[in-house]
């Protein structure tokens, strides 16, 4: 079975698209030169999924199962894996998208998420 390249994009902490690969552009219907003019919010089918995604922006790594949409309005179930890193004092989020099979979809789907803290918690030891 041929392994497909995953759709990939980077966003800033405001949700603005900074860059994306060709697979992302094909999946969502963008031209590569249009990517930097859009926000990641544009690909979420449901407002609540977007809210959950952005509220968890303080996570170092997260995984979501959500319904997304392309520019023509066609929606599909997808997996998003997100990792964060610091670049010149700013947080950049790397997002990898995988379209899920229709066989996995159902009418009662819920957003699924796993996260790790972005910043290390300070541990103190009382002596």
Buried (B, 14 or more C-beta within 10 A) or exposed (E): EEEEEBBBBBBBEEBBBBBBBEBBBEBBBBEEEEBEEBBBBBBBBBEEBBEBBBEBBEBBBBBBBBBBBBEEEEBBBBBBBBBBEEEEEEBBBBBBBBBBEEEEEEEEEEBEBEBEEBEEEEEEEEE
